């Protein structure tokens, strides 16, 4: 955000460049600015000194395990596994199910 503020203060257009994990980071940065204060939103929309392009090189923003949304994805995976194992309780012992649920929750 500091670099964006510096570009806006210089009245220069700017672009966001990301490589691998940087792609996810610039998308997160843009999202935070778009949903931020009116001043932050202005950084992206000023006609002669706003965001003009995004360059995503070898993007890791598509759900790779090292993206910033990993925590939410792990929590969703845990919930999905719990639902799956609840169904499997008729086929596996309680000790086996408990072991796997603890393993997933302590991951």
C-alpha positions in Angstrom: 0.0 0.0 0.0 2.9 2.4 0.7 4.2 2.0 -2.8 0.7 2.7 -4.2 0.4 5.8 -2.0 3.8 7.0 -3.3 2.8 6.5 -6.9 -0.5 8.4 -6.4 1.3 11.2 -4.6 3.6 11.5 -7.6 0.5 11.6 -9.8 1.8 8.6 -11.8 -0.2 5.7 -13.0 0.9 2.4 -11.6 0.5 -1.3 -12.2 0.6 -4.3 -10.0 3.1 -7.0 -10.8 3.1 -10.4 -9.2 5.1 -13.6 -9.7 3.8 -16.8 -8.2 2.7 -16.0 -4.6 3.0 -12.3 -5.4 -0.1 -12.7 -7.7 -2.2 -13.7 -4.8 -0.7 -10.9 -2.7 -1.5 -8.2 -5.3 -5.1 -9.4 -5.7 -5.5 -9.4 -1.9 -4.0 -5.8 -1.8 -6.4 -4.6 -4.5 -9.3 -6.3 -2.8 -8.4 -4.6 0.5 -8.1 -1.2 -1.2 -11.4 -1.6 -3.1 -13.2 -2.5 0.1 -11.3 0.1 2.2 -11.9 3.8 3.0 -13.0 6.2 0.3 -9.4 7.5 0.1 -8.1 3.9 -0.4 -10.7 3.3 -3.1 -9.6 6.6 -4.8 -6.0 5.1 -5.1 -7.4 2.6 -7.6 -9.8 4.8 -9.5 -8.1 8.2 -9.9 -8.3 9.0 -13.7 -4.7 10.1 -14.3 -2.8 8.4 -11.4 -4.6 5.2 -10.6 -4.2 1.5 -11.3 -3.6 1.0 -15.1 -2.7 -2.7 -15.3 -2.1 -6.0 -13.5 0.6 -8.5 -14.6 0.2 -12.0 -13.1 3.1 -14.2 -13.9 2.8 -17.9 -13.1 0.0 -17.1 -10.7 -0.4 -18.9 -7.4 -3.7 -17.2 -6.9 -5.7 -20.0 -8.3 -5.9 -22.0 -5.0 -2.4 -23.3 -4.6 -1.5 -24.4 -1.1 0.8 -21.4 -0.5 -1.9 -18.8 -1.3 -3.1 -16.5 1.4 -6.5 -18.2 1.6 -5.0 -21.4 2.8 -6.4 -21.1 6.3 -10.0 -20.8 5.0 -9.4 -23.7 2.6 -8.0 -25.9 5.4 -11.0 -25.1 7.6 -13.4 -26.0 4.7 -11.5 -29.2 4.1 -11.8 -30.2 7.8 -15.5 -29.6 7.8 -15.9 -31.6 4.6 -13.9 -34.5 6.1 -15.9 -34.4 9.2 -19.1 -34.7 7.2 -17.6 -37.5 5.2 -16.5 -39.4 8.3 -19.9 -38.9 10.0 -21.4 -40.9 7.1 -18.7 -43.6 7.5 -19.4 -44.2 11.2 -21.5 -47.2 10.2 -18.5 -48.8 8.5 -15.6 -47.9 10.8 -15.0 -48.1 14.5 -15.5 -45.1 16.8 -11.8 -45.1 17.7 -10.8 -45.0 14.0 -13.1 -42.1 13.3 -12.0 -40.2 16.4 -8.3 -40.7 15.5 -8.9 -39.2 12.0 -11.0 -36.3 13.3 -8.3 -35.4 15.9 -5.7 -35.7 13.2 -7.5 -33.3 10.9 -8.4 -30.8 13.7 -4.8 -30.7 15.0 -3.3 -30.2 11.5 
